[in-house]
Amino acid sequence: HKIRTIGSWSTMSISHMTLSFLFLFIFKFQDVTAFATTARHLCRPEQRNVLLEFKKVFEIRRSSSKLCNINGRIVGSYPKTESWGNNSDCCYWGGVTCDAKSKDVIKLDLSCSCLHGRFHSNTSLVRLQNLPSLKTLDLSNNYLYGQIPLWIGNFSHLTFLDLSSNHFAGQIPFSVGVLSQLTSLSLSDNQFSGHIPSSLGNLSHLTSLDFSSNQFSGQIPSSLGKLSHLTYLQLFDNQFSDQIPSSVGNLSHLTSLHFSHNQFSGQIPSSIGKLSRLTSLDCCENSLVGQIPSSFSLLNQLTNLVVNSNKLSGNFPIALLNLTKLSYVSLSNNRFTGTLPPNITSLSNLEFISAYDNAFGGPLPSSLFNLPALTSIYLTNNQLEGSLKFGNISSPSKLRVLSLGSQVPGWLWMLPNLGYLDLSNNTFIGFERSTNRKLSSVLGHLFGSNNNFSGEVPSLICELHSLRTLDLSNNNLSGPIPLCMGNLKSTLSVLNVRQNRLSGCLLGNAFESLRSFDVGHNQLVGKLPRSLVHFSALEVLNVESNMINDTFPFWLNSLQALKVLVLRSNAFHGPVHRAAFLKLQIIDISHNHFSGMLPSDYFVNWRKMSSRETNEDGSNLNYIGEGYYHDSMILMNKGIKMELVRILEIYTALDFSGNRLEGEIPKSIGLLKELHVLNLSNNAFTGHIPSSMENLTALESLDVSQNNISGEIPQELGNLSYLAYMNFSHNQLVGLVPGGTQFRRQACSSFKDNSGLFGPALDEDCSDIHTPLSPPYERLEVEEEKEEEEDVFCWIAAAIGFVLGLVIGCILVCYKTEWFTTPFGRNSRSTPTR
């Protein structure tokens, strides 16, 4: 019994002791862990204070956040400094990294952090120098401005400095050249100017240097050739001049070299051929001359070569044929001559070749189409000749984009992957039909403008069932638009056949999917087909300069997407009925036979011209069009014909000139606050200029000439600061001309034939503007009367001269006979005095 009791007590005691030790261990372990954690991560107080003062200098603006490219990933901006506080460990703050042992801040990454503010060298920013172990400073993709301070050179341990995508300006301080540990330096996308300091040649550890998209000028210092570890050099989009230094050939580790969009001249240095690791070279948009160096044959790692838009010459650079890894070549817009080499097939990895706008001649080698990886060819505007023959290829061609400069071969329509074909700006005369009935099923965009195509629109186009864009403008095509094009009604989005000789009537239901329909400058007749109301996607309708005889198509207001309507120079007639065009931004109905009055509230529901719309991305600078095609047109602006190569979404214009409209100008014209061009000239408008025009604050051009408008020019028009051109001539206006700066800058002809106008500028410089303009037949009669009066005056003057001469002669002969007996030759050299 005793043994059992003692055994039980022993067991219980051991259990209690074990639990006590366990609780004690857990308690003590928590203390140790807390102590270790605190000791390990507690940042230095003085460095925390430096960061807090840095935070105070800059403002956080979430409203101006932007998307940033961080290591190839698109991320949204985030205010990292919002997590910074007095009572927290700075090593855990957003963008801050500390060294685990020394507790020093070694990395400050505040890229894309919504920071706004100015760098002042004399502010608390100078205390950043109290981060002696800082190795990485990244302030990219913010809204910082000012200059780089001189004390930047005090960061002796800095290896990474990125200030790109801000608004910094001024010159690079020479002190950047003492950052001897620096491996990466990026100042791109700012407004830096001046020369690159030669001290940068001291950055012997530098591997990446990006100064692109600034305003740097002058020569590139040859000292950059000492950066022997450099792999990445980006100097594009600046104002560098003179020659590319040959010392770049010393950068033996370089893989990417971009000098494009500068003002470099001279030849491409042959020393670049020594860069055996180079994969990408871009020298486009400069003034480089001469030939591509033969040493380029040694660049056996090169994949991208871009030298377009220079003044390079010579034959096709044979040196390139050794570069078997080459995939992208752009030689366009230079002065290359000769033929394209038939052994171009050695470039087995070539995917893209562009050589347009040169002087290459001879036949285009069919071997070019044997390249297995080739997807895009651009060869327009050369002197290539002969017929193209489709090479014998073992696998289907990957060609998707073809822009040529010779005859259009029939085999083009059979390329199975061809989605884009550009034949524009050449001298093609026709289309060769394929012998194979199976045409391309993926060709979506066909451009053939500015050629010599003649005859009817080829019916083979009707068999391209995926066609979305067809541009055959500026040719000599004739006959009607083929009925078979109705086969494309579910796919065709753009049809441009302007500036041809097409005849007949417009087709009805053939193009219900059209977004843009341009048949201007042809010989089309009849009426606008009422089936246009079903073209729900239609944005642009241009039928100018035809012989269409119809009334005003008010029924087009049902097209909710319509933005541009051009009816100019046809035979439209009758009243301009009221219509609510919600998205219409340009309307031109000039030079027709429209008549009648416009109601006072005519423009009430023209919303696009009344208020500005902002696109989803927040911008207003998009153009009408999509993808490969953007719409264009010609418009009277500021008294001259102006071609809009692209039409801004915010550009607005209203041209009702050259008709027979009468009555008063509608007061509702003042609602069109976003209108840029207003032309009501050459009509029969009467009454006063509405004072509501003072609301047209965006107006740049105003023409109300050749009407019967009376009264005064509203003084408020002098406040329209954008109004650069105006014409009030040939009306019945009276009173004081507004005294605004824009009015004072106008030519006198802008106010001609308004007998009652006056003002300081008119009195000083325009004394002859009050002469009324008579009808042509009256002017002819006046001129004839003037001529008769001049003839009579001439005869009277001659008679008076004869009589006076006869009388004076008689007197002289009678009383001064010695004057006539003196030898004539005696005074032959003397000069008579008057």
C-alpha positions in Angstrom: 0.0 0.0 0.0 2.8 2.4 0.9 4.7 1.6 -2.2 1.6 2.3 -4.3 1.1 5.7 -2.5 4.6 6.7 -2.9 4.5 5.7 -6.6 1.3 7.7 -7.1 2.8 10.8 -5.4 5.9 10.5 -7.5 3.9 10.3 -10.7 1.7 13.3 -9.7 4.7 15.4 -8.7 6.5 14.7 -11.9 3.5 15.7 -13.9 3.1 19.0 -11.9 6.7 19.8 -12.3 6.6 19.1 -16.0 3.7 21.4 -16.5 5.3 24.1 -14.4 8.5 24.0 -16.5 6.4 24.0 -19.7 4.5 27.1 -18.7 7.6 28.8 -17.6 9.4 27.9 -21.0 6.4 29.2 -23.0 6.3 32.5 -21.0 10.1 33.1 -21.3 10.1 32.0 -25.0 7.5 34.7 -25.8 9.7 37.3 -24.1 12.8 36.2 -26.0 10.9 36.1 -29.3 9.5 39.5 -28.7 12.9 40.8 -27.8 14.5 39.2 -30.8 11.8 40.5 -33.2 12.2 44.0 -31.8 15.9 43.9 -31.9 15.9 42.5 -35.4 13.5 44.9 -37.2 13.6 48.2 -35.3 14.9 50.8 -37.8 17.2 53.6 -36.7 15.3 56.5 -35.3 17.3 59.1 -37.2 16.6 57.4 -40.5 12.9 57.1 -39.7 12.8 60.9 -39.1 14.6 61.5 -42.4 11.9 59.5 -44.2 9.1 61.3 -42.4 10.5 64.7 -43.4 10.9 63.4 -47.0 7.2 62.4 -46.9 6.2 66.0 -45.9 7.8 67.6 -48.9 5.5 65.8 -51.4 1.8 65.8 -51.8 -0.2 62.7 -52.6 -2.8 63.1 -55.3 -4.9 60.0 -55.9 -6.9 61.9 -58.6 -3.9 61.9 -61.0 -3.0 58.2 -60.6 -1.7 56.5 -63.7 -0.8 53.1 -65.0 2.9 52.2 -64.7 5.1 49.6 -66.4 7.0 48.0 -63.7 9.3 45.2 -64.9 7.1 44.5 -67.9 3.9 44.5 -65.8 1.2 47.1 -66.0 0.2 48.2 -62.5 -1.8 51.0 -61.1 -0.2 53.7 -59.0 -0.5 53.4 -55.2 0.5 55.9 -52.5 3.1 53.9 -50.6 4.0 56.8 -48.2 0.5 56.7 -46.7 1.6 53.7 -44.6 4.4 55.8 -43.0 3.8 56.8 -39.4 5.6 57.9 -36.2 4.7 54.8 -34.2 5.6 52.1 -36.6 8.8 50.4 -37.8 10.1 52.1 -40.9 11.5 48.9 -42.2 7.9 47.7 -42.7 6.8 50.9 -44.5 5.7 50.6 -48.1 8.7 51.0 -50.5 11.3 50.8 -47.7 13.8 48.0 -47.3 16.3 47.7 -44.5 19.5 45.6 -44.1 18.8 42.8 -41.6 22.0 43.2 -39.7 22.9 46.9 -39.8 19.2 48.1 -39.6 20.1 50.8 -42.2 17.7 51.7 -45.0 19.2 50.3 -48.2 16.3 50.6 -50.7 13.7 53.3 -51.2 11.2 52.4 -54.0 8.5 55.0 -54.3 7.8 54.4 -58.0 4.2 54.9 -59.1 3.2 56.4 -55.8 1.1 59.4 -56.7 3.8 61.9 -55.5 3.6 65.5 -56.5 6.1 68.2 -55.6 9.2 70.0 -56.4 12.8 69.0 -55.7 14.5 71.9 -53.8 18.2 71.4 -53.0 17.8 73.5 -49.8 14.8 71.7 -48.3 14.6 68.8 -46.0 15.3 66.6 -49.0 19.0 67.3 -48.3 18.7 65.1 -45.2 18.3 62.1 -47.5 22.1 62.1 -47.3 21.6 60.7 -43.8 20.7 57.4 -45.4 24.4 56.5 -45.9 23.8 52.9 -46.9 21.1 53.6 -49.5 21.7 51.4 -52.6 18.4 51.8 -54.5 16.5 55.0 -55.1 13.5 54.7 -57.4 11.2 57.7 -57.8 9.9 56.9 -61.3 6.4 57.4 -62.6 5.4 60.3 -60.3 4.8 64.0 -60.8 8.1 65.4 -59.5 9.7 68.4 -61.0 12.7 70.6 -60.4 16.4 69.7 -60.9 18.7 66.9 -59.7 20.5 68.4 -56.7 24.3 68.5 -56.6 24.4 66.4 -53.4 23.1 63.4 -55.3 26.8 62.5 -55.5 27.0 61.9 -51.8 25.2 58.6 -52.1 28.4 56.7 -52.4 26.8 53.3 -52.1 24.0 53.9 -54.7 23.8 51.2 -57.3 20.3 51.9 -58.8 18.9 55.4 -59.6 15.6 55.8 -61.5 14.0 59.2 -61.9 12.1 58.4 -65.2 8.6 59.4 -66.1 8.5 62.6 -64.1 8.8 66.3 -65.0 12.4 67.0 -64.0 14.3 69.6 -66.0 17.7 71.3 -66.2 21.1 69.7 -66.7 22.6 66.6 -65.2 25.0 67.7 -62.5 28.6 66.5 -62.9 28.3 65.0 -59.4 26.3 62.1 -60.9 29.7 61.0 -62.3 31.1 60.2 -58.8 28.5 57.5 -58.1 31.1 54.9 -58.8 29.0 51.9 -57.6 26.1 52.8 -59.9 24.9 49.9 -62.2 21.7 51.3 -63.5 20.8 55.0 -64.3 17.4 56.0 -65.9 16.3 59.6 -66.5 14.0 58.9 -69.4 10.7 60.7 -70.1 11.5 64.0 -68.4 12.5 67.5 -69.7 16.2 67.3 -69.1 18.3 69.5 -71.4 21.9 70.5 -72.1 24.9 68.1 -72.7 25.6 64.8 -71.2 28.5 65.4 -68.7 31.7 63.5 -69.7 32.0 62.5 -66.0 29.5 59.7 -66.7 32.4 57.9 -68.3 33.7 57.2 -64.8 30.7 55.0 -63.9 32.7 51.8 -64.7 30.1 49.4 -63.2 27.2 50.8 -65.2 25.2 48.2 -67.2 22.1 50.1 -68.1 21.8 53.8 -69.2 18.5 55.3 -70.4 18.3 59.0 -71.2 15.5 58.7 -73.8 12.6 61.1 -74.4 14.2 64.3 -73.1 15.7 67.4 -74.6 19.4 66.6 -74.5 21.5 68.2 -77.2 25.0 68.5 -78.5 27.5 65.6 -79.0 27.5 62.3 -77.2 30.7 62.4 -75.1 33.3 59.9 -76.3 33.9 59.0 -72.7 30.8 56.8 -72.8 33.0 54.4 -74.7 34.7 53.6 -71.4 31.6 52.0 -69.9 32.8 48.5 -70.7 30.0 46.7 -68.8 27.2 48.5 -70.4 24.6 46.2 -72.0 21.7 48.7 -72.5 22.0 52.2 -74.0 18.9 54.2 -74.8 19.4 57.8 -76.1 16.4 58.0 -78.5 14.0 61.0 -78.8 16.3 63.8 -78.0 18.1 66.6 -79.9 21.6 65.0 -80.1 23.6 66.2 -83.1 26.9 65.7 -84.9 28.2 62.2 -85.5 27.7 59.0 -83.5 31.0 58.6 -81.7 33.1 55.6 -82.9 33.9 54.9 -79.3 30.5 53.1 -78.9 32.3 50.2 -80.6 34.2 49.7 -77.3 31.0 48.7 -75.5 31.6 45.0 -76.1 28.8 43.8 -73.8 26.1 46.0 -75.4 22.9 44.1 -76.5 20.6 47.1 -77.1 21.5 50.4 -78.8 18.9 53.0 -79.6 19.8 56.4 -81.2 16.5 57.1 -83.0 14.7 60.4 -83.4 17.7 62.7 -83.0 19.7 65.0 -85.3 22.7 62.8 -85.9 24.5 63.2 -89.2 27.5 61.6 -90.9 28.0 57.9 -91.4 27.1 55.0 -89.2 30.4 54.1 -87.4 31.9 50.9 -88.7 33.0 50.2 -85.2 29.5 49.1 -84.3 30.3 45.9 -86.2 32.5 44.9 -83.2 29.5 44.7 -80.9 29.2 40.9 -81.2 26.5 40.6 -78.5 24.2 43.3 -80.1 20.6 42.1 -80.6 18.8 45.4 -81.3 20.0 48.5 -83.2 17.7 51.5 -83.9 19.1 54.6 -85.6 15.9 55.8 -87.4 14.7 59.4 -87.9 18.1 61.0 -88.1 20.2 62.5 -91.0 22.7 59.7 -91.4 24.3 59.3 -94.8 26.4 56.8 -96.7 26.1 53.0 -96.8 25.4 50.5 -94.1 28.9 49.3 -93.0 30.1 46.0 -94.3 31.3 45.3 -90.7 27.6 44.7 -89.8 28.1 41.2 -91.2 29.8 40.3 -87.9 26.6 41.1 -85.8 25.6 37.5 -85.7 23.3 38.0 -82.7 21.3 40.9 -84.3 17.5 40.3 -84.5 16.2 43.9 -85.0 17.7 46.5 -87.4 15.9 49.8 -87.8 17.5 52.5 -89.9 14.5 54.0 -91.7 14.0 57.8 -92.4 17.6 58.8 -92.9 19.6 59.6 -96.1 21.3 56.2 -96.4 22.3 55.2 -100.0 23.9 52.4 -102.0 22.6 48.9 -102.9 20.8 46.6 -100.6 23.3 45.9 -97.8 24.6 42.5 -98.6 26.2 42.3 -95.1 22.8 41.7 -93.7 22.4 38.4 -95.6 24.9 36.8 -93.0 22.7 37.7 -90.1 20.6 34.5 -89.8 18.9 35.6 -86.6 17.5 38.8 -88.1 13.7 38.9 -87.7 12.9 42.6 -88.1 14.4 45.0 -90.8 13.3 48.5 -91.6 15.2 50.3 -94.4 12.3 52.5 -95.6 12.4 56.2 -96.5 16.1 56.3 -97.5 17.9 56.5 -100.9 18.8 52.8 -101.5 19.1 51.7 -105.1 19.7 48.5 -107.0 17.8 45.3 -106.9 16.7 43.2 -104.0 19.0 40.1 -103.8 17.6 36.8 -104.8 19.5 35.0 -102.0 17.5 36.8 -99.4 16.2 33.4 -98.4 19.3 33.1 -96.2 17.3 35.2 -93.7 15.3 32.2 -92.5 14.0 33.9 -89.4 12.9 37.2 -91.1 9.3 38.1 -90.1 9.1 41.7 -91.1 10.8 43.7 -93.9 10.0 47.3 -94.8 11.8 49.1 -97.6 9.2 51.5 -99.0 10.1 55.0 -100.2 13.5 54.1 -101.8 14.7 53.6 -105.3 14.9 49.9 -105.5 14.4 48.6 -109.1 14.2 45.5 -111.2 12.0 42.5 -110.5 10.9 41.5 -107.0 12.5 38.1 -106.3 9.9 35.4 -105.8 12.3 33.8 -103.3 11.2 36.5 -100.9 7.9 34.7 -100.5 9.7 31.4 -99.6 10.8 32.8 -96.3 9.0 30.5 -93.8 8.5 33.1 -91.0 7.7 36.2 -93.1 4.5 37.9 -92.1 4.8 41.5 -93.3 6.3 43.1 -96.5 6.3 46.8 -97.2 7.8 47.8 -100.6 5.6 50.6 -101.9 7.0 53.7 -103.6 10.0 52.1 -105.3 10.7 51.4 -109.0 10.1 47.6 -109.0 8.9 46.2 -112.2 7.7 43.0 -113.9 5.1 40.5 -112.8 5.3 38.7 -109.5 5.5 35.0 -109.6 4.5 33.0 -106.5 7.4 30.8 -105.4 7.1 27.1 -104.8 6.8 26.8 -101.1 6.6 23.6 -99.1 4.3 25.0 -96.4 1.5 27.5 -96.4 2.7 31.1 -96.3 2.4 33.0 -93.0 2.2 36.3 -94.9 -0.5 38.6 -93.3 0.5 42.1 -94.5 1.7 42.9 -98.1 2.4 46.4 -99.4 3.8 46.3 -102.9 5.0 48.4 -105.7 4.5 46.4 -108.9 1.7 44.7 -110.8 -1.1 43.1 -108.8 -0.6 39.3 -109.3 -3.5 36.9 -109.2 -1.9 34.6 -106.7 -2.1 37.3 -104.0 -5.8 36.4 -103.5 -4.9 32.9 -102.6 -2.5 33.5 -99.7 -4.3 31.7 -96.9 -3.1 34.0 -94.0 -3.1 37.4 -95.8 -5.2 39.7 -93.7 -3.9 43.1 -94.8 -3.0 44.2 -98.4 -1.7 47.7 -99.2 -1.3 48.5 -102.9 -1.7 52.3 -102.5 0.5 55.1 -103.9 1.7 53.2 -107.0 0.9 53.0 -110.7 -1.2 49.8 -110.8 -3.6 49.7 -113.7 -5.7 46.6 -113.0 -6.3 43.4 -111.0 -5.2 40.0 -112.3 -7.8 37.4 -111.4 -6.6 34.2 -109.8 -7.0 30.9 -111.8 -8.0 29.3 -108.5 -11.6 30.0 -107.6 -10.8 29.7 -103.9 -9.8 33.2 -102.7 -8.4 34.3 -99.4 -10.9 33.8 -96.6 -9.2 36.1 -94.1 -8.3 39.2 -96.1 -9.9 42.0 -94.1 -8.3 45.2 -95.3 -7.6 46.1 -98.9 -6.0 49.5 -99.7 -5.5 50.5 -103.4 -5.8 54.3 -103.4 -3.7 56.6 -105.5 -3.1 54.3 -108.5 -4.2 54.2 -112.1 -6.8 51.5 -111.8 -9.4 51.9 -114.6 -12.5 50.1 -115.8 -15.2 48.8 -113.5 -14.6 47.9 -109.9 -13.4 44.3 -110.2 -16.0 41.7 -109.3 -13.4 39.5 -107.5 -13.6 41.9 -104.6 -17.2 40.6 -104.0 -15.7 37.2 -103.2 -13.5 38.4 -100.4 -16.1 37.5 -97.7 -14.1 38.7 -94.7 -13.4 42.2 -96.2 -13.9 45.0 -93.7 -12.0 47.9 -95.3 -12.0 48.7 -99.0 -10.2 51.9 -100.1 -10.0 52.4 -103.9 -10.0 56.2 -103.8 -8.1 58.5 -106.3 -8.2 56.2 -109.3 -9.9 56.1 -112.7 -12.6 53.5 -112.0 -15.8 53.9 -113.9 -19.2 52.4 -114.3 -21.6 51.6 -111.4 -20.8 50.2 -108.0 -21.2 46.5 -108.7 -24.4 44.9 -107.3 -22.5 41.8 -106.2 -20.9 43.9 -103.4 -24.1 43.1 -101.5 -22.3 39.9 -100.7 -20.2 42.0 -98.2 -23.1 43.7 -96.4 -22.5 41.8 -93.2 -18.7 42.5 -93.0 -17.8 45.7 -94.9 -17.2 48.5 -92.5 -15.4 51.1 -94.6 -16.0 51.8 -98.3 -14.0 54.7 -99.9 -14.2 55.1 -103.6 -13.9 58.9 -103.8 -12.2 60.7 -106.7 -13.1 58.2 -109.4 -15.5 58.4 -112.4 -18.2 56.1 -111.0 -21.7 56.6 -112.4 -25.2 55.4 -111.8 -27.2 55.5 -108.5 -26.1 54.6 -105.0 -27.0 51.0 -104.0 -29.7 50.5 -101.5 -29.4 47.7 -99.0 -25.9 46.6 -100.0 -23.9 48.0 -97.1 -25.9 47.8 -93.9 -22.7 47.3 -91.8 -20.9 50.4 -93.0 -19.3 52.7 -90.5 -17.8 55.0 -93.2 -19.2 55.6 -96.7 -17.3 58.0 -99.0 -18.3 58.3 -102.7 -17.4 61.9 -103.1 -16.1 63.4 -106.4 -17.8 60.9 -108.8 -20.6 61.1 -111.3 -23.4 59.5 -109.3 -27.0 60.6 -109.9 -30.5 60.0 -108.5 -31.4 60.3 -104.8 -30.0 59.2 -101.5 -31.4 55.7 -100.9 -33.9 55.8 -98.1 -32.5 52.5 -96.9 -29.6 54.4 -95.4 -31.8 54.7 -92.3 -30.9 51.1 -91.6 -27.2 51.7 -91.5 -27.2 51.9 -87.7 -23.3 51.9 -87.4 -22.8 54.7 -90.0 -20.6 57.5 -88.6 -19.4 59.2 -91.9 -21.4 59.8 -95.0 -19.7 61.8 -97.8 -21.4 62.3 -101.2 -19.8 65.6 -102.2 -19.3 66.7 -105.8 -21.7 64.4 -107.5 -25.0 65.0 -109.3 -27.4 63.8 -106.7 -30.8 65.5 -106.9 -32.8 65.2 -103.7 -34.2 67.1 -100.8 -32.6 67.6 -97.4 -32.2 64.1 -95.8 -33.7 65.0 -92.3 -34.5 61.4 -91.9 -30.8 60.6 -91.3 -31.3 61.9 -87.8 -32.4 58.4 -86.9 -28.8 57.3 -87.2 -27.6 57.7 -83.7 -23.9 57.2 -84.6 -23.7 59.7 -87.5 -20.8 62.1 -86.9 -20.0 63.6 -90.4 -22.4 64.5 -93.1 -21.1 66.0 -96.4 -23.6 66.9 -99.2 -21.5 69.7 -100.7 -21.8 70.5 -104.5 -24.7 68.5 -105.6 -28.3 69.4 -106.6 -30.0 69.1 -103.3 -32.9 71.6 -103.0 -35.8 72.7 -101.0 -36.0 73.7 -97.3 -33.5 72.4 -94.7 -36.0 70.6 -92.5 -35.6 70.6 -88.7 -33.6 67.5 -87.5 -32.0 66.5 -84.2 -28.5 65.2 -84.9 -27.3 64.1 -81.5 -23.7 63.1 -82.4 -23.2 65.1 -85.6 -20.0 67.1 -85.3 -19.4 68.1 -89.0 -22.1 69.0 -91.5 -21.4 70.5 -94.9 -24.4 71.2 -97.2 -22.7 74.0 -99.1 -23.1 74.8 -102.8 -26.5 73.3 -103.3 -29.9 74.8 -103.9 -31.4 74.8 -100.4 -33.9 77.6 -99.7 -36.3 78.9 -97.2 -35.9 79.9 -93.6 -34.3 78.2 -90.6 -36.5 78.2 -87.5 -35.2 80.1 -84.5 -34.9 76.8 -82.5 -33.3 74.9 -85.4 -30.1 73.9 -83.5 -31.7 73.1 -80.1 -30.9 69.3 -80.2 -27.5 69.3 -81.8 -25.8 67.9 -78.7 -22.3 67.1 -80.0 -21.7 70.7 -81.0 -23.2 72.0 -77.8 -21.1 70.1 -75.2 -17.8 68.4 -75.1 -17.8 64.6 -74.5 -14.8 63.0 -72.8 -13.7 59.5 -73.9 -13.5 56.6 -71.6 -9.8 57.0 -71.2 -10.2 60.6 -70.2 -8.8 62.1 -73.4 -10.3 64.2 -76.2 -7.7 63.6 -78.8 -9.0 60.4 -80.5 -9.7 60.4 -84.2 -12.7 59.2 -86.1 -11.9 55.7 -87.5 -10.6 52.4 -86.2 -7.7 50.1 -86.6 -6.0 50.5 -90.0 -8.3 53.2 -91.3 -9.0 56.8 -90.2 -11.4 59.1 -92.1 -10.4 62.2 -93.9 -12.1 65.1 -95.7 -11.8 68.5 -97.2 -13.4 71.5 -95.5 -13.5 75.3 -96.0 -11.8 76.8 -92.9 -10.6 80.4 -92.5 -11.4 81.2 -96.1 -9.3 78.3 -97.6 -9.8 74.7 -98.4 -8.2 72.6 -95.7 -7.6 68.8 -95.9 -8.3 67.0 -92.6 -6.0 64.0 -93.0 -7.5 62.7 -89.8 -10.6 64.1 -88.1 -10.4 64.7 -84.4 -13.4 63.5 -82.3 -13.7 67.0 -80.8 -13.5 68.9 -84.1 -16.8 70.5 -85.1 -17.8 72.5 -88.2 -21.1 73.8 -89.8 -21.0 74.9 -93.4 -24.4 76.1 -95.0 -22.7 78.5 -97.5 -23.6 78.9 -101.2 -27.3 78.2 -101.0 -30.5 80.4 -101.0 -31.3 80.4 -97.3 -33.1 83.5 -96.1 -34.6 85.0 -93.0 -32.8 85.6 -89.8 -29.9 83.5 -88.5 -31.4 81.3 -85.8 -30.8 82.5 -82.3 -30.2 78.9 -81.3 -26.9 79.0 -83.1 -25.6 80.3 -79.7 -26.2 76.9 -78.2 -23.3 75.3 -80.3 -20.7 76.2 -77.7 -18.2 73.6 -79.0 -18.4 74.8 -82.7 -15.0 75.6 -84.3 -16.0 76.6 -87.8 -19.2 78.4 -88.9 -19.8 79.4 -92.5 -23.2 80.9 -93.6 -21.8 83.0 -96.5 -23.4 83.4 -99.9 -27.0 83.1 -98.9 -29.8 85.6 -98.5 -29.9 85.9 -94.7 -31.4 89.1 -93.3 -31.9 90.7 -89.9 -29.2 91.1 -87.3 -26.3 88.9 -86.2 -27.7 87.2 -83.1 -26.1 88.3 -79.9 -26.2 84.7 -78.7 -23.1 84.1 -80.9 -21.1 85.4 -77.9 -21.5 81.9 -76.4 -19.5 80.3 -79.2 -16.4 80.4 -77.1 -14.6 77.6 -79.1 -15.2 79.4 -82.5 -12.1 79.8 -84.7 -13.6 80.7 -88.1 -16.7 82.8 -88.8 -18.0 83.7 -92.3 -21.3 85.5 -92.8 -20.2 87.4 -95.9 -22.4 87.9 -99.1 -25.7 88.1 -97.3 -28.2 90.9 -96.6 -27.5 91.2 -92.9 -28.1 94.5 -91.2 -27.6 96.1 -87.8 -24.4 96.1 -85.8 -21.8 93.5 -85.2 -22.4 92.4 -81.5 -19.7 93.9 -79.4 -19.6 90.7 -77.4 -17.9 88.9 -80.3 -14.8 90.8 -79.5 -14.4 88.5 -76.4 -14.1 85.3 -78.5 -10.4 84.7 -77.9 -10.1 81.8 -80.3 -11.7 83.6 -83.3 -8.8 83.9 -85.7 -10.7 84.4 -88.9 -13.9 86.3 -89.7 -15.6 87.7 -92.8 -18.5 90.2 -92.6 -18.1 91.7 -96.0 -20.8 92.5 -98.5 -23.7 93.0 -96.1 -25.5 96.1 -94.8 -23.8 96.3 -91.4 -23.5 99.5 -89.5 -22.0 100.8 -86.2 -18.8 100.3 -84.3 -16.7 97.4 -85.1 -15.8 95.5 -81.9 -12.4 96.5 -80.5 -11.1 93.0 -79.5 -7.6 92.0 -80.5 -9.0 89.4 -82.9 -11.0 92.1 -84.8 -8.0 94.4 -85.1 -5.9 91.7 -86.7 -8.4 91.1 -89.6 -7.7 92.1 -93.1 -9.7 95.1 -94.4 -11.5 92.8 -96.9 -13.2 91.2 -93.9 -15.4 94.3 -93.5 -15.6 95.5 -97.2 -18.9 96.9 -98.6 -20.6 97.7 -95.3 -21.1 101.4 -95.7 -22.1 102.1 -92.1 -19.2 100.3 -90.3 -16.7 102.5 -88.4 -14.0 102.1 -85.8 -10.4 103.0 -85.1 -8.9 100.2 -87.1 -11.1 100.9 -90.1 -10.5 104.6 -90.1 -6.7 104.2 -90.0 -6.1 101.3 -92.4 -9.3 100.5 -94.4 -10.3 103.7 -96.0 -11.5 102.0 -99.2 -13.7 99.3 -97.8 -16.9 101.3 -98.1 -17.0 101.1 -101.9 -20.1 99.0 -102.7 -19.8 95.9 -104.8 -21.9 96.4 -107.9 -23.4 93.6 -110.0 -21.1 92.5 -112.8 -23.1 94.1 -115.6 -23.2 97.4 -113.8 -19.5 97.3 -113.2 -19.0 96.6 -116.9 -21.1 99.7 -117.9 -19.2 101.9 -115.4 -15.9 100.7 -116.8 -17.0 101.4 -120.4 -18.1 104.9 -119.4 -14.8 105.6 -117.7 -13.0 104.4 -120.8 -15.1 106.8 -123.0 -14.3 109.7 -120.6 -10.6 108.8 -120.7 -10.7 108.8 -124.5 -12.4 112.2 -124.7 -9.9 113.6 -122.2 -7.0 112.3 -124.2 -8.3 114.0 -127.4 -8.9 117.3 -125.6 -5.4 117.2 -124.1 -3.9 116.5 -127.5 -5.8 119.4 -129.2 -4.8 121.8 -126.5 -1.2 120.7 -126.8 -1.2 121.2 -130.6 -2.6 124.7 -130.3 -0.2 125.8 -127.6 2.7 124.3 -129.5 1.8 126.1 -132.7 1.5 129.5 -131.0 4.8 129.2 -129.0 6.6 128.0 -132.2 5.5 131.1 -134.2 6.7 133.4 -131.4 10.1 131.8 -131.2 10.7 131.8 -135.0 9.8 135.5 -135.2 11.8 136.8 -132.3 14.6 134.3 -131.5 15.8 133.1 -134.9 19.4 132.6 -133.6 18.2 129.7 -131.4 17.4 127.8 -134.6 20.6 128.7 -136.5 23.0 127.3 -133.8 24.5 124.0 -135.0 22.5 121.1 -133.5 25.4 118.9 -132.6 27.0 121.5 -130.3 24.9 120.7 -127.3 24.2 117.1 -128.0 25.9 115.9 -124.7 24.2 118.5 -122.5 21.4 117.4 -120.1 18.3 119.5 -120.3 17.1 120.9 -117.0 13.6 121.2 -115.9 
